């Protein structure tokens, strides 16, 4: 588990729930930014969710780490 996730030594978030779910995203799940296949689903404290392709997950990794309550898919993209 990455150190920045809840329970990890570097986590600075406000909400502590399940940090990672290995749920597989399907080919029908698309990146909210560009429409490519999503590899990461970010669940937010307000109940919203964002889907990211590998490229955009890496590009926005620092912000995702700040706002994520739970991740589904390939959280390793944020390392």
VEXDREN-2710 file (C-alpha; in Angstrom, 1 decimal):
% VEXDREN-2710
k/r/px/py/pz
1/UNK/0.0/0.0/0.0
2/UNK/1.4/3.4/-0.9
3/UNK/2.5/5.4/2.1
4/UNK/0.2/8.3/1.3
5/UNK/-3.0/6.2/1.5
6/UNK/-5.0/6.2/4.8
7/UNK/-3.1/4.3/7.3
8/UNK/0.2/5.1/5.6
9/UNK/2.8/7.3/7.2
10/UNK/2.5/10.2/4.7
11/UNK/-1.3/10.4/4.5
12/UNK/-2.6/13.9/5.2
13/UNK/-6.3/13.5/4.2
14/UNK/-9.3/14.2/6.3
15/UNK/-11.4/11.0/5.8
16/UNK/-10.2/7.5/6.7
17/UNK/-12.2/4.8/4.9
18/UNK/-11.2/1.8/2.8
19/UNK/-8.1/3.0/1.0
20/UNK/-7.9/0.6/-1.9
21/UNK/-10.3/-1.7/-3.7
22/UNK/-8.9/-4.0/-6.3
23/UNK/-12.1/-3.7/-8.3
24/UNK/-11.3/-4.0/-12.0
25/UNK/-12.5/-1.2/-14.2
26/UNK/-13.9/-2.3/-17.5
27/UNK/-13.3/-1.1/-21.1
28/UNK/-16.6/0.8/-20.8
29/UNK/-15.1/3.0/-18.0
30/UNK/-13.6/6.1/-19.7
31/UNK/-11.3/8.9/-18.5
32/UNK/-13.3/12.0/-17.5
33/UNK/-10.6/14.2/-19.1
34/UNK/-9.9/12.7/-22.5
35/UNK/-12.2/9.7/-23.0
36/UNK/-9.5/7.1/-23.0
37/UNK/-9.9/3.8/-21.1
38/UNK/-9.9/4.5/-17.4
39/UNK/-7.5/2.7/-15.1
40/UNK/-8.2/4.6/-11.9
41/UNK/-11.4/5.6/-10.1
42/UNK/-11.1/8.2/-7.4
43/UNK/-13.9/8.5/-4.9
44/UNK/-14.2/11.9/-3.2
45/UNK/-15.5/12.9/0.2
46/UNK/-18.6/14.5/-1.2
47/UNK/-19.6/11.2/-2.8
48/UNK/-18.5/12.1/-6.3
49/UNK/-16.1/10.1/-8.4
50/UNK/-13.6/10.8/-11.1
51/UNK/-12.2/8.4/-13.6
52/UNK/-8.6/8.7/-15.0
53/UNK/-6.7/7.1/-17.8
54/UNK/-3.1/6.1/-16.9
55/UNK/-1.7/9.3/-18.4
56/UNK/-4.0/11.7/-16.5
57/UNK/-3.7/9.7/-13.3
58/UNK/0.1/10.3/-13.4
59/UNK/-0.3/13.9/-14.5
60/UNK/-2.6/14.7/-11.6
61/UNK/-1.2/12.3/-9.0
62/UNK/-0.4/14.9/-6.3
63/UNK/-3.9/16.4/-6.4
64/UNK/-5.5/13.0/-6.4
65/UNK/-3.5/12.1/-3.3
66/UNK/-4.9/15.2/-1.6
67/UNK/-8.6/14.6/-2.4
68/UNK/-9.0/10.8/-2.6
69/UNK/-11.1/9.0/0.0
70/UNK/-10.9/5.7/-1.8
71/UNK/-9.3/4.4/-5.0
72/UNK/-10.4/1.6/-7.3
73/UNK/-8.3/0.2/-10.0
74/UNK/-4.5/0.7/-10.4
75/UNK/-3.5/2.9/-7.5
76/UNK/0.2/2.1/-8.4
77/UNK/-0.1/4.8/-11.1
78/UNK/0.2/7.4/-8.4
79/UNK/3.6/6.3/-7.1
END
